[in-house]
Amino acid sequence: MAASDLLAGAVKSSEDSADMTSAPIQHYDADVVTIGFGAAGGCAAIEAHDAGANVVLLEKQPEATHYSNTRMSGGGFHSPSPDGEWTAIKAYAQAMFSGENLPHKLEGEQSEFSDALAAAWATYAPQNDVFMRGLDPQFRKAFLDGHGKNGWAFYGSPANTGDGIRMALKIGAALAKIGSVAGRVICAIPERRLGLKIGLNTSSVGKPHEIVVDNHGRRYAAERRITKDPSRYIFYKEALQFDTVTLTYPRIPSWMMFDTTLMNNGARVSASAASYNGIDWDQGNQNALRNGWIVQGATLAELAANIRAHPDNRAAVEVPLETA
Ligand SMILES: Cc1cc2nc3c(=O)[nH]c(=O)nc-3n(C[C@H](O)[C@H](O)[C@H](O)COP(=O)(O)OP(=O)(O)OC[C@H]3O[C@@H](n4cnc5c(N)ncnc54)[C@H](O)[C@@H]3O)c2cc1C
């Protein structure tokens, strides 16, 4: 079926409830009401419709500017071959869900769920490819417009206000979390949307003309060597390291240092992601420089002094550079 076969309406979030009294009330009859037109709500609505139910799908965002996380996602999905061996696929999934393949057991591991999750994944994931290819092209485009397309941005839709978590907790859901975190070296500028800091993608770590240092000024990983890992997450894990002696995260914030060659070579963040969030980041980086989002120094010593003096730099206050 096409997505347009569903009846879509818009509801106001609880903060706007005062307005609801003045809005004309519309009545719909439905067997199933799904809330939210992301992948989860969309799939649930379609399945219910195809099973013969009369479905109403409620979405809080206006249609013209609807950006769910699904729509903003990279659209990457695992697709093991259906000819694969079920036990091997399950073992792979188990490693993903349990964190058992990682050198350190990370906080958040959910071993009590991982076995059942892995079994379900091994059963259903081999159907992903054929399922995705079988989707109506228009519908697939709406969901899978991804990286590099208009509207894509980190870190999630500005419509993320926690409604879903609140609703789930209210009905007693035990929310499980995935056992690991995918971090990234991003530029976190002091601008907020809906209370959330805006994180902007920086150019990939490991390029010529840039290095990354911690907030003591130490370079902690060989950027180019370590990013040979295609996912680059090895570097990001380095950036998230916790120091058990000082009980600090000395690598947060990290500082990506680059020279004028790179500075003159285009925007240092994803400009399309910036503009999606209403951030004026020009190709020449000049606005970012004026706003203090890029810290400059004519010499390395001057740059170090400016970073030390920056209010975001934690260790500069306590640890002199020469002892760090
Ligand atoms: C930048 C980015 C990249 C990602 N890349 C990938 C990837 O490559 N592969 C992958 O598997 N995952 C990826 N993810 C994660 C994945 O996109 C999300 O986990 C998934 O899309 C969540 O789907 P959802 O349907 O639960 O929520 P969403 O897609 O967020 O949909 C929720 C919908 O509900 C609406 N809504 C919320 N509250 C209400 C309410 N009270 N009333 C009515 N409507 C409401 C919202 O407006 C929204 O439209 C990525 C996420 C992001 C942000």
The ligand as an SDF file (V2000), in Angstrom:
LIG
                    3D

 53 58  0  0  0  0  0  0  0  0999 V2000
   21.2380   11.4530   12.1960 C   0  0  0  0  0  0  0  0  0  0  0  0
   20.7500   10.0500   12.4570 C   0  0  0  0  0  0  0  0  0  0  0  0
   21.2860    8.9950   11.7200 C   0  0  0  0  0  0  0  0  0  0  0  0
   20.8350    7.6970   11.9490 C   0  0  0  0  0  0  0  0  0  0  0  0
   21.3110    6.6950   11.1490 N   0  0  0  0  0  0  0  0  0  0  0  0
   20.8120    5.4490   11.2820 C   0  0  0  0  0  0  0  0  0  0  0  0
   21.1730    4.4190   10.3870 C   0  0  0  0  0  0  0  0  0  0  0  0
   21.9340    4.6160    9.4530 O   0  0  0  0  0  0  0  0  0  0  0  0
   20.6570    3.1800   10.5830 N   0  0  0  0  0  0  0  0  0  0  0  0
   19.7750    2.9210   11.6210 C   0  0  0  0  0  0  0  0  0  0  0  0
   19.3260    1.7710   11.7400 O   0  0  0  0  0  0  0  0  0  0  0  0
   19.3990    3.8800   12.4730 N   0  0  0  0  0  0  0  0  0  0  0  0
   19.8700    5.1370   12.3240 C   0  0  0  0  0  0  0  0  0  0  0  0
   19.4590    6.1170   13.1720 N   0  0  0  0  0  0  0  0  0  0  0  0
   18.4940    5.7920   14.2290 C   0  0  0  0  0  0  0  0  0  0  0  0
   17.0880    5.6250   13.6270 C   0  0  0  0  0  0  0  0  0  0  0  0
   16.8820    6.6040   12.6310 O   0  0  0  0  0  0  0  0  0  0  0  0
   16.0080    5.7920   14.7220 C   0  0  0  0  0  0  0  0  0  0  0  0
   16.2880    4.9060   15.7840 O   0  0  0  0  0  0  0  0  0  0  0  0
   14.6340    5.4530   14.1710 C   0  0  0  0  0  0  0  0  0  0  0  0
   14.3900    6.1730   12.9680 O   0  0  0  0  0  0  0  0  0  0  0  0
   13.5580    5.7720   15.1670 C   0  0  0  0  0  0  0  0  0  0  0  0
   12.3010    5.5150   14.5420 O   0  0  0  0  0  0  0  0  0  0  0  0
   10.9670    5.8560   15.2990 P   0  0  0  0  0  0  0  0  0  0  0  0
    9.8240    5.5660   14.3470 O   0  0  0  0  0  0  0  0  0  0  0  0
   10.9610    5.1360   16.6170 O   0  0  0  0  0  0  0  0  0  0  0  0
   11.0550    7.3970   15.6580 O   0  0  0  0  0  0  0  0  0  0  0  0
   11.0500    8.7140   14.7160 P   0  0  0  0  0  0  0  0  0  0  0  0
   11.5180    8.4350   13.3330 O   0  0  0  0  0  0  0  0  0  0  0  0
   11.7140    9.7770   15.4910 O   0  0  0  0  0  0  0  0  0  0  0  0
    9.5030    9.0360   14.5920 O   0  0  0  0  0  0  0  0  0  0  0  0
    8.7530    9.5170   15.6550 C   0  0  0  0  0  0  0  0  0  0  0  0
    7.6570   10.3720   15.0840 C   0  0  0  0  0  0  0  0  0  0  0  0
    6.6990   10.5930   16.1170 O   0  0  0  0  0  0  0  0  0  0  0  0
    6.3340   11.9750   16.1270 C   0  0  0  0  0  0  0  0  0  0  0  0
    5.8600   12.2590   17.4830 N   0  0  0  0  0  0  0  0  0  0  0  0
    6.5960   12.3100   18.6110 C   0  0  0  0  0  0  0  0  0  0  0  0
    5.8030   12.5780   19.6550 N   0  0  0  0  0  0  0  0  0  0  0  0
    4.5300   12.6850   19.1830 C   0  0  0  0  0  0  0  0  0  0  0  0
    3.2740   12.9630   19.7750 C   0  0  0  0  0  0  0  0  0  0  0  0
    3.1560   13.1930   21.0780 N   0  0  0  0  0  0  0  0  0  0  0  0
    2.1830   13.0210   18.9790 N   0  0  0  0  0  0  0  0  0  0  0  0
    2.2890   12.7910   17.6300 C   0  0  0  0  0  0  0  0  0  0  0  0
    3.4420   12.5470   17.0080 N   0  0  0  0  0  0  0  0  0  0  0  0
    4.5590   12.4760   17.7830 C   0  0  0  0  0  0  0  0  0  0  0  0
    7.6110   12.6890   15.7310 C   0  0  0  0  0  0  0  0  0  0  0  0
    7.3500   14.0030   15.2430 O   0  0  0  0  0  0  0  0  0  0  0  0
    8.1490   11.7480   14.6460 C   0  0  0  0  0  0  0  0  0  0  0  0
    7.6440   12.0630   13.3630 O   0  0  0  0  0  0  0  0  0  0  0  0
   19.8720    7.4340   12.9610 C   0  0  0  0  0  0  0  0  0  0  0  0
   19.3380    8.4980   13.6990 C   0  0  0  0  0  0  0  0  0  0  0  0
   19.7540    9.7880   13.4480 C   0  0  0  0  0  0  0  0  0  0  0  0
   19.1070   10.9160   14.2060 C   0  0  0  0  0  0  0  0  0  0  0  0
  1  2  1  0
  2  3  1  0
  2 52  2  0
  3  4  2  0
  4  5  1  0
  4 50  1  0
  5  6  2  0
  6  7  1  0
  6 13  1  0
  7  8  2  0
  7  9  1  0
  9 10  1  0
 10 11  2  0
 10 12  1  0
 12 13  2  0
 13 14  1  0
 14 15  1  0
 14 50  1  0
 15 16  1  0
 16 17  1  0
 16 18  1  0
 18 19  1  0
 18 20  1  0
 20 21  1  0
 20 22  1  0
 22 23  1  0
 23 24  1  0
 24 25  2  0
 24 26  1  0
 24 27  1  0
 27 28  1  0
 28 29  2  0
 28 30  1  0
 28 31  1  0
 31 32  1  0
 32 33  1  0
 33 34  1  0
 33 48  1  0
 34 35  1  0
 35 36  1  0
 35 46  1  0
 36 37  1  0
 36 45  1  0
 37 38  2  0
 38 39  1  0
 39 40  1  0
 39 45  2  0
 40 41  1  0
 40 42  2  0
 42 43  1  0
 43 44  2  0
 44 45  1  0
 46 47  1  0
 46 48  1  0
 48 49  1  0
 50 51  2  0
 51 52  1  0
 52 53  1  0
M  END
$$$$
